[in-house]
Amino acid sequence: MIVLIDTNIIIDAFCKRETFAEKAKEILQKCSEKKFSGFIAAHERKAMLLDLCGFMEIAGIDRTKIINIITDEQFDDLEDSLQLECAKSVGAEYIISRNIGDFANSPIPVILPEDFLELTM
């Protein structure tokens, strides 16, 4: 299974955000164990990228995708649009996010961390 992991999940794990950190860490652990193929968008922060590159792939975007993002009237948030384009580019089956409403018009199903963990048990 291929998934794109939203920035908020990564930050939850690294910043140990209460309530969210446990599920986020579990997702990253399963990714490191190769239970699924996890991707992060190329615009993630440098320090996080360095740590995550040990067990995750990076989904990149090109000029055409950037133009698609800028002209996509269904998405107001640039970061969410970038993540959606990255998810499309790797053939992601899901986008894992706590903010599923941000991806209301996504052609790729968006799933909460707890629902994804249940799915992969």
Backbone as a printed PyTorch tensor [residue, N CA C, xyz], in Angstrom:
tensor([[[  0.8480,  -1.1710,   0.0000],
         [  0.0000,   0.0000,   0.0000],
         [  0.8970,   1.2390,   0.0000]],

        [[  0.5030,   2.2440,  -0.7580],
         [  1.2330,   3.5030,  -0.8500],
         [  0.3890,   4.6060,  -0.2240]],

        [[  1.0080,   5.3820,   0.6780],
         [  0.2910,   6.4880,   1.3180],
         [  1.1760,   7.7250,   1.3620]],

        [[  0.5430,   8.8880,   1.3230],
         [  1.2350,  10.1480,   1.5650],
         [  0.8480,  10.5920,   2.9710]],

        [[  1.8320,  10.9110,   3.7740],
         [  1.5830,  11.2930,   5.1600],
         [  1.6210,  12.8160,   5.2620]],

        [[  0.5100,  13.3960,   5.6560],
         [  0.3580,  14.8490,   5.7560],
         [  1.3330,  15.4240,   6.7770]],

        [[  1.7090,  16.6600,   6.5690],
         [  2.6480,  17.3550,   7.4430],
         [  2.1990,  17.3280,   8.8990]],

        [[  0.8940,  17.4470,   9.1490],
         [  0.4450,  17.5060,  10.5360],
         [  0.7520,  16.2150,  11.2910]],

        [[  0.7570,  15.0820,  10.6090],
         [  1.0760,  13.8060,  11.2500],
         [  2.5620,  13.7800,  11.6140]],

        [[  3.4020,  14.2520,  10.7140],
         [  4.8450,  14.2980,  10.9600],
         [  5.1400,  15.2090,  12.1480]],

        [[  4.5280,  16.3750,  12.1660],
         [  4.7490,  17.3210,  13.2610],
         [  4.2170,  16.7570,  14.5790]],

        [[  3.0850,  16.0770,  14.5400],
         [  2.5470,  15.4440,  15.7520],
         [  3.5860,  14.5140,  16.3770]],

        [[  4.2300,  13.7040,  15.5350],
         [  5.2190,  12.7490,  16.0400],
         [  6.4670,  13.4500,  16.5630]],

        [[  7.0230,  14.3630,  15.7840],
         [  8.2780,  15.0160,  16.1610],
         [  8.1210,  15.9740,  17.3360]],

        [[  6.9850,  16.6420,  17.4190],
         [  6.7650,  17.6120,  18.5020],
         [  6.0510,  16.9990,  19.6980]],

        [[  5.7510,  15.7300,  19.6020],
         [  5.0890,  14.9950,  20.6900],
         [  3.8090,  15.6890,  21.1400]],

        [[  3.0000,  16.0790,  20.1580],
         [  1.7310,  16.7450,  20.4740],
         [  0.8180,  15.7830,  21.2220]],

        [[  0.3650,  16.2330,  22.3860],
         [ -0.5300,  15.4000,  23.1830],
         [ -1.7600,  15.0240,  22.3770]],

        [[ -2.2920,  13.8910,  22.6590],
         [ -3.4740,  13.3260,  22.0180],
         [ -3.1550,  12.7370,  20.6470]],

        [[ -2.2530,  13.3670,  19.8780],
         [ -2.0030,  12.9350,  18.5090],
         [ -0.6950,  12.1690,  18.3230]],

        [[  0.2710,  12.3820,  19.1970],
         [  1.6210,  11.8430,  19.0010],
         [  1.6620,  10.3200,  18.9300]],

        [[  0.9020,   9.6470,  19.7790],
         [  0.9560,   8.1790,  19.8240],
         [  0.5810,   7.5560,  18.4780]],

        [[ -0.5110,   7.9920,  17.8940],
         [ -0.9420,   7.4510,  16.5930],
         [  0.0520,   7.8240,  15.4950]],

        [[  0.5470,   9.0560,  15.5400],
         [  1.5090,   9.5040,  14.5340],
         [  2.7860,   8.6660,  14.5930]],

        [[  3.2920,   8.4210,  15.7940],
         [  4.5000,   7.6120,  15.9490],
         [  4.2580,   6.1800,  15.4860]],

        [[  3.0860,   5.6630,  15.7570],
         [  2.7560,   4.3010,  15.3250],
         [  2.7470,   4.2030,  13.7940]],

        [[  2.2190,   5.2190,  13.1460],
         [  2.2210,   5.2410,  11.6750],
         [  3.6550,   5.2780,  11.1550]],

        [[  4.4900,   6.1390,  11.7190],
         [  5.8850,   6.2260,  11.2820],
         [  6.6340,   4.9220,  11.5740]],

        [[  6.3430,   4.2860,  12.6910],
         [  6.9750,   3.0130,  13.0290],
         [  6.6180,   1.9460,  12.0040]],

        [[  5.3390,   1.8580,  11.6640],
         [  4.9140,   0.8700,  10.6660],
         [  5.5520,   1.1490,   9.3110]],

        [[  5.7170,   2.4170,   9.0060],
         [  6.3810,   2.7870,   7.7630],
         [  7.8370,   2.3320,   7.7900]],

        [[  8.5070,   2.5510,   8.9130],
         [  9.9140,   2.1540,   9.0130],
         [ 10.0680,   0.6420,   8.9590]],

        [[  9.0290,  -0.0840,   9.3660],
         [  9.0370,  -1.5470,   9.3010],
         [  8.6000,  -2.0600,   7.9390]],

        [[  8.3720,  -1.1340,   7.0030],
         [  7.9790,  -1.4690,   5.6210],
         [  6.6350,  -2.1960,   5.5470]],

        [[  5.7170,  -1.8630,   6.4710],
         [  4.3640,  -2.4250,   6.4260],
         [  3.5770,  -1.8010,   5.2870]],

        [[  4.0080,  -0.6070,   4.8490],
         [  3.4400,   0.0900,   3.7010],
         [  4.4970,   1.0640,   3.1970]],

        [[  4.2890,   1.6160,   2.0140],
         [  5.2220,   2.6000,   1.4530],
         [  4.7350,   3.9930,   1.8150]],

        [[  5.4720,   4.6720,   2.6630],
         [  5.0950,   6.0110,   3.1020],
         [  5.8670,   7.0730,   2.3580]],

        [[  5.1740,   8.1080,   1.9630],
         [  5.7810,   9.2520,   1.2830],
         [  5.4610,  10.5150,   2.0440]],

        [[  6.3600,  11.4810,   1.9570],
         [  6.1110,  12.8240,   2.4290],
         [  6.3510,  13.7540,   1.2500]],

        [[  5.6920,  14.8920,   1.2620],
         [  5.8750,  15.8640,   0.1870],
         [  7.2640,  16.4970,   0.2940]],

        [[  7.7960,  16.8870,  -0.8330],
         [  9.1620,  17.3960,  -0.8990],
         [  9.3730,  18.6990,  -0.1460]],

        [[  8.3320,  19.3900,   0.2230],
         [  8.4940,  20.6840,   0.8740],
         [  8.6050,  20.5960,   2.3930]],

        [[  8.6730,  19.4090,   2.9570],
         [  8.8040,  19.2690,   4.4090],
         [ 10.0840,  19.9330,   4.9010]],

        [[ 10.1650,  20.2090,   6.1780],
         [ 11.3250,  20.8880,   6.7610],
         [ 12.5840,  20.0320,   6.6840]],

        [[ 13.7330,  20.6930,   6.5630],
         [ 15.0200,  20.0210,   6.3700],
         [ 15.3410,  18.9790,   7.4370]],

        [[ 15.2840,  19.3470,   8.6890],
         [ 15.6560,  18.4140,   9.7630],
         [ 14.7520,  17.1890,   9.7590]],

        [[ 13.4660,  17.4270,   9.5650],
         [ 12.5370,  16.3040,   9.5010],
         [ 12.8520,  15.4210,   8.3100]],

        [[ 13.1260,  16.0490,   7.1820],
         [ 13.4480,  15.2850,   5.9760],
         [ 14.6510,  14.3860,   6.1980]],

        [[ 15.6880,  14.9170,   6.8060],
         [ 16.8850,  14.1190,   7.0400],
         [ 16.5800,  12.8920,   7.8870]],

        [[ 15.8050,  13.0760,   8.9410],
         [ 15.4360,  11.9400,   9.7940],
         [ 14.5530,  10.9430,   9.0570]],

        [[ 13.5990,  11.4580,   8.3130],
         [ 12.6290,  10.5920,   7.6510],
         [ 13.1920,   9.8700,   6.4310]],

        [[ 14.2120,  10.4300,   5.8060],
         [ 14.7960,   9.8090,   4.6060],
         [ 15.3780,   8.4360,   4.8910]],

        [[ 15.5900,   8.1340,   6.1490],
         [ 16.0940,   6.8110,   6.5020],
         [ 15.1220,   5.6940,   6.1810]],

        [[ 13.8250,   6.0060,   6.1390],
         [ 12.8520,   4.9390,   5.8930],
         [ 11.6690,   5.3450,   5.0250]],

        [[ 11.6410,   6.5800,   4.5440],
         [ 10.5440,   7.0220,   3.6900],
         [ 11.0860,   7.5340,   2.3750]],

        [[ 10.2410,   7.5310,   1.3660],
         [ 10.5780,   8.0820,   0.0650],
         [ 10.0740,   9.5200,  -0.0030]],

        [[ 10.5810,  10.2900,  -0.9620],
         [ 10.1710,  11.6810,  -1.1360],
         [  9.4100,  11.8060,  -2.4500]],

        [[  8.2150,  12.3430,  -2.3720],
         [  7.4070,  12.5820,  -3.5660],
         [  7.6960,  13.9940,  -4.0540]],

        [[  8.2020,  14.1030,  -5.2570],
         [  8.5470,  15.4100,  -5.8000],
         [  7.4960,  15.9260,  -6.7580]],

        [[  7.6740,  17.1550,  -7.1590],
         [  6.7740,  17.7540,  -8.1340],
         [  7.5990,  18.5170,  -9.1580]],

        [[  7.0260,  18.6870, -10.3300],
         [  7.7250,  19.3930, -11.3960],
         [  6.9370,  20.6490, -11.7760]],

        [[  7.4030,  21.3240, -12.8010],
         [  6.7930,  22.5790, -13.2440],
         [  5.3050,  22.4220, -13.5590]],

        [[  4.9690,  21.3790, -14.2820],
         [  3.5670,  21.1430, -14.6570],
         [  2.6920,  20.9850, -13.4190]],

        [[  3.1840,  20.2480, -12.4450],
         [  2.4120,  20.0430, -11.2200],
         [  2.2570,  21.3470, -10.4380]],

        [[  3.3100,  22.1600, -10.4190],
         [  3.2180,  23.4610,  -9.7400],
         [  2.1340,  24.3160, -10.3930]],

        [[  2.0930,  24.3250, -11.7070],
         [  1.0600,  25.0910, -12.4230],
         [ -0.3240,  24.5360, -12.0860]],

        [[ -0.4540,  23.2170, -12.0440],
         [ -1.7320,  22.5950, -11.6640],
         [ -2.1620,  23.0490, -10.2710]],

        [[ -1.2140,  23.1100,  -9.3640],
         [ -1.5100,  23.5230,  -7.9880],
         [ -1.9990,  24.9670,  -7.9480]],

        [[ -1.2850,  25.8320,  -8.6140],
         [ -1.6180,  27.2600,  -8.5850],
         [ -2.9690,  27.5400,  -9.2300]],

        [[ -3.3210,  26.7810, -10.2640],
         [ -4.5650,  27.0300, -10.9940],
         [ -5.7490,  26.2100, -10.5030]],

        [[ -5.5340,  25.3240,  -9.5410],
         [ -6.6140,  24.4870,  -9.0220],
         [ -7.5110,  25.3140,  -8.1090]],

        [[ -8.6950,  25.6580,  -8.5870],
         [ -9.6100,  26.5050,  -7.8230],
         [-10.3230,  25.7620,  -6.6960]],

        [[-10.1950,  24.4370,  -6.6610],
         [-10.8430,  23.6640,  -5.6000],
         [-10.0380,  23.6780,  -4.3050]],

        [[ -8.7760,  24.0920,  -4.3750],
         [ -7.9290,  24.1280,  -3.1900],
         [ -7.4340,  25.5390,  -2.9390]],

        [[ -7.6840,  26.0380,  -1.7320],
         [ -7.2330,  27.3720,  -1.3450],
         [ -5.8710,  27.3190,  -0.6650]],

        [[ -5.5330,  26.1850,  -0.0780],
         [ -4.3150,  26.0510,   0.7060],
         [ -3.1970,  25.4740,  -0.1540]],

        [[ -2.1470,  26.2400,  -0.3330],
         [ -1.0330,  25.8280,  -1.1950],
         [ -0.3860,  24.5390,  -0.6890]],

        [[ -0.1610,  24.4400,   0.6110],
         [  0.4840,  23.2470,   1.1580],
         [ -0.3490,  21.9910,   0.9050]],

        [[ -1.6590,  22.0810,   1.1260],
         [ -2.5220,  20.9260,   0.8690],
         [ -2.5130,  20.5570,  -0.6120]],

        [[ -2.4980,  21.5600,  -1.4710],
         [ -2.4450,  21.3050,  -2.9110],
         [ -1.1390,  20.6340,  -3.2990]],

        [[ -0.0280,  21.0830,  -2.7030],
         [  1.2750,  20.4540,  -2.9540],
         [  1.2440,  18.9870,  -2.5310]],

        [[  0.6790,  18.7410,  -1.3800],
         [  0.6290,  17.3610,  -0.8850],
         [ -0.2520,  16.4900,  -1.7720]],

        [[ -1.3620,  17.0330,  -2.2360],
         [ -2.2270,  16.2650,  -3.1240],
         [ -1.5010,  15.9120,  -4.4220]],

        [[ -0.8090,  16.8740,  -5.0070],
         [ -0.0700,  16.6040,  -6.2440],
         [  1.0220,  15.5670,  -6.0120]],

        [[  1.6990,  15.6420,  -4.8800],
         [  2.7160,  14.6420,  -4.5550],
         [  2.0800,  13.2620,  -4.3880]],

        [[  0.9360,  13.2160,  -3.7390],
         [  0.2350,  11.9370,  -3.5620],
         [ -0.1510,  11.3390,  -4.9130]],

        [[ -0.6450,  12.1810,  -5.8120],
         [ -0.9890,  11.7090,  -7.1580],
         [  0.2380,  11.1710,  -7.8840]],

        [[  1.3720,  11.8840,  -7.7420],
         [  2.5770,  11.5190,  -8.4900],
         [  3.1440,  10.1650,  -8.0890]],

        [[  2.8640,   9.7160,  -6.8780],
         [  3.3750,   8.4170,  -6.4370],
         [  2.3050,   7.3320,  -6.4600]],

        [[  1.1060,   7.6790,  -6.9000],
         [  0.0260,   6.7000,  -6.9450],
         [ -0.4820,   6.3100,  -5.5730]],

        [[ -0.5010,   7.2700,  -4.6420],
         [ -0.9380,   6.9940,  -3.2750],
         [ -2.3800,   6.5030,  -3.2490]],

        [[ -2.6080,   5.5120,  -2.4160],
         [ -3.9670,   4.9930,  -2.2230],
         [ -4.7220,   5.7920,  -1.1720]],

        [[ -3.9710,   6.4320,  -0.2750],
         [ -4.5500,   7.2560,   0.7850],
         [ -3.6390,   8.4360,   1.0710]],

        [[ -4.2380,   9.4850,   1.6340],
         [ -3.5070,  10.5590,   2.2810],
         [ -3.8930,  10.4610,   3.7490]],

        [[ -2.9060,  10.3250,   4.6200],
         [ -3.1750,  10.2440,   6.0520],
         [ -3.0800,  11.6560,   6.6190]],

        [[ -4.1710,  12.1240,   7.2260],
         [ -4.2120,  13.4940,   7.7470],
         [ -5.2140,  13.5960,   8.8890]],

        [[ -4.9300,  14.5060,   9.8220],
         [ -5.9270,  14.8170,  10.8490],
         [ -6.9250,  15.8350,  10.3290]],

        [[ -6.5790,  16.5220,   9.2620],
         [ -7.4330,  17.5750,   8.7120],
         [ -8.0790,  17.1160,   7.4110]],

        [[ -8.9490,  16.1330,   7.5060],
         [ -9.5340,  15.5740,   6.2830],
         [-10.3960,  16.5870,   5.5390]],

        [[-10.9370,  17.5650,   6.2450],
         [-11.7340,  18.6040,   5.5930],
         [-10.9130,  19.4550,   4.6270]],

        [[ -9.6040,  19.5290,   4.8630],
         [ -8.7290,  20.2990,   3.9760],
         [ -8.6240,  19.6590,   2.5930]],

        [[ -9.0010,  18.3920,   2.5050],
         [ -8.8860,  17.6460,   1.2530],
         [-10.2650,  17.2220,   0.7400]],

        [[-11.2740,  18.0490,   0.9880],
         [-12.6530,  17.7020,   0.6400],
         [-12.8230,  17.3590,  -0.8390]],

        [[-12.0500,  17.9770,  -1.7020],
         [-12.1810,  17.7390,  -3.1410],
         [-11.1150,  16.7960,  -3.6880]],

        [[-10.4380,  16.0860,  -2.8130],
         [ -9.3520,  15.2060,  -3.2260],
         [ -9.8810,  13.9560,  -3.9300]],

        [[ -9.2750,  13.6120,  -5.0660],
         [ -9.6430,  12.3610,  -5.7310],
         [ -9.0380,  11.1430,  -5.0200]],

        [[ -8.0940,  11.3910,  -4.1170],
         [ -7.4760,  10.3180,  -3.3250],
         [ -8.1410,  10.3260,  -1.9540]],

        [[ -8.5920,   9.1640,  -1.4740],
         [ -9.2320,   9.1330,  -0.1580],
         [ -8.2920,   9.6430,   0.9360]],

        [[ -8.8520,  10.4530,   1.8320],
         [ -8.1000,  10.9870,   2.9590],
         [ -8.6060,  10.2760,   4.2050]],

        [[ -7.6650,   9.8140,   5.0250],
         [ -8.0300,   8.9720,   6.1580],
         [ -7.3720,   9.4800,   7.4310]],

        [[ -8.0970,   9.4140,   8.5340],
         [ -7.5540,   9.7990,   9.8310],
         [ -6.5120,   8.7720,  10.2740]],

        [[ -5.5290,   9.1950,  11.0710],
         [ -4.4920,   8.2590,  11.5130],
         [ -5.0500,   7.0050,  12.1860]],

        [[ -6.0110,   7.1730,  13.0860],
         [ -6.5680,   6.0140,  13.7870],
         [ -7.2990,   5.0600,  12.8460]],

        [[ -7.9700,   5.6040,  11.8390],
         [ -8.6560,   4.7530,  10.8610],
         [ -7.6470,   4.0140,   9.9790]],

        [[ -6.5430,   4.6870,   9.6520],
         [ -5.5080,   4.0280,   8.8480],
         [ -4.8670,   2.8920,   9.6450]],

        [[ -4.5800,   3.1430,  10.9120],
         [ -3.9720,   2.0960,  11.7410],
         [ -4.8830,   0.8910,  11.8600]],

        [[ -6.1780,   1.1390,  11.9910],
         [ -7.1480,   0.0470,  12.0570],
         [ -7.1550,  -0.7380,  10.7450]],

        [[ -7.0560,  -0.0320,   9.6390],
         [ -7.0470,  -0.6410,   8.3240],
         [ -5.8250,  -1.5290,   8.1190]],

        [[ -4.6960,  -1.1710,   8.7060],
         [ -3.4500,  -1.9100,   8.4870],
         [ -3.1770,  -2.9800,   9.5350]],

        [[ -4.1110,  -3.2160,  10.4410],
         [ -3.9090,  -4.2510,  11.4720],
         [ -4.0390,  -5.6230,  10.8800]]])
